[in-house]
Amino acid sequence: MQKSITSAVKSRTIVVGFAMALMAPSIAATEPDPATEKAERASEAPAKEIQSVDAAPPARPLQLLYVAPDRGKPVKPTGGATRGSNKKVPLMFALTPDHVGQTVSAQPSLFWYLDRTPDASMRIEFTLFDQASDEPEVEAALTAPESVGIQRIRLADYGVELQPGAEYEWSVTLIVDPEKRSKDVVVTGWIDRIEQSGPLTARLESESDMRAAAIYAEEGIWYDSFAALSDQIDGNPGDANLRTQRIDVLRQVGLDQVATDTDH
């Protein structure tokens, strides 16, 4: 009897031990492994970084708001000209605001517009006057544009420099008939060179070239703002946002017809 009981106990001990041996891997698998956890955290880190980069907001489009300078300069009539009854005569505009536009450049660019190429018999002249002088600073023939739209005159091409504090009048004249100068089509703009302030210099140095046009516009410096924006368009001809901004700034100074014609 005692032998039978002893055998039974031994058998039960073997069974329990065998069962615990089977459960051991399962128990071990449920316990966290510090090395494994560290590796998993390391593998998740790049994914989080990538997610944060992807979630970054897109760059804000360039926005221009032209603020007219408050310097007591008189309002000037707009620089547009109609073609009259002759449909062969281009419609022309001086791309200026309705007041004396400013520049900080000694040799700025001047812009004008025509909606069609003139006939070969017509001539175009550019004139620049210092308002304090009776003699023109520049009086020169312009090469007839090969394409319609916005045109550019670089004063550096004529070796002339604007003096600070002086006000200048510039004009582009389309000579329709040299024998009848009363038929001339003339568009006119005004420009005043001012000294570049220290704060403006600091702003321009701390910002990208892309922002220069917006900074000049905020400071009321029309000619340099429009030139900087046009430079960006020339360097990035496929950037629709830049062209949209130029159209918008033309509307801001009342050049709606030019803006409409160039909005395509």
Buried (B, 14 or more C-beta within 10 A) or exposed (E): EEEEEEEEEEEEEEEEEEEEEEEEEEEEEEEEEEEEEEEEEEEEEEEEEEEEEEEEEEEEEBEBEBEBBEEEBEEBEBBBBEBEEEEEBBBBBBBBBBBBBBBBBEBBBBBBBBBBEBEEEBBBBBBBBBEEEEEBBBEEEBEBBEEBEBBBBEBEEBEBEBEEEBBBBBBBBBBBEEEEEEBBBBBBBBBBBBEBEEEBEEBBEEEEEBBBBBBBBBBBBBBBBBBBBBBBBEEEEEBEEBBEBBBBBBBBBBBEBBBEBBEE
